[in-house]
């Protein structure tokens, strides 16, 4: 069970095991932060709550995240049971989200996370991208020097810098 509290009230959610909600949620954040291709439309996604389901829409407005969530009774019964929009300051939300996800990683670990939820892996690379965006860093800068790849260009990031970012999670 989770919640987002802000201007406009609170959104409470309880994603089922059928939904990869954490990945979808992080992709939504990254899309509106300009760190994920907007044409993939990851700022809109579904969440199964069995039997209910919700349609999420994430956006940015004047330095705040805006979460618009419409919850339906079920996939077959399209009766709206909740329609809520909550606005949360960007910096505060990212700080809280990063803190909570860091605590989850410390508590369960990467292998333990999958074992606890029996289905999905912790989306570490997405989490690092969010942490990076919140800190104004540039871990995701792609390099494409073909000199060490038989003259063929390739894309890569600095894994040592990424490891440092992972270690910083443990120190915080």
PETA-V633024 format. One line per field, one symbol per residue. psi: psi as a letter, one per 30 degrees, with the letter a starting at -180 (. if undefined). burial: # if it has 16 or more other ideal C-beta (glycine too) atoms within 10 Angstrom, else .. A space follows every 10 residues. Layout:
psi=???
burial=???
This chain:
psi=kllkkakfbk jkliklffki eeeeeeeeee effggkkfff hffkllkkgj fllkkkjklk jhgkkkjkkk kleleejhkk fkjkkkkkke eeeeeeeeee eeeeeeefle eeeeeefgel lkieeeeeee eeeefgaheg kkkhkgeghh fkllklljee eeeeeeefef f.
burial=...#.#.... #.#.#...## ########## ###..#.... .##.#.###. .###.#.##. ...######. ##........ ...#####.# ..##..##.. ##.##..... ..#....... .##..##### ####....## .......... .......... .#..#...#. ..
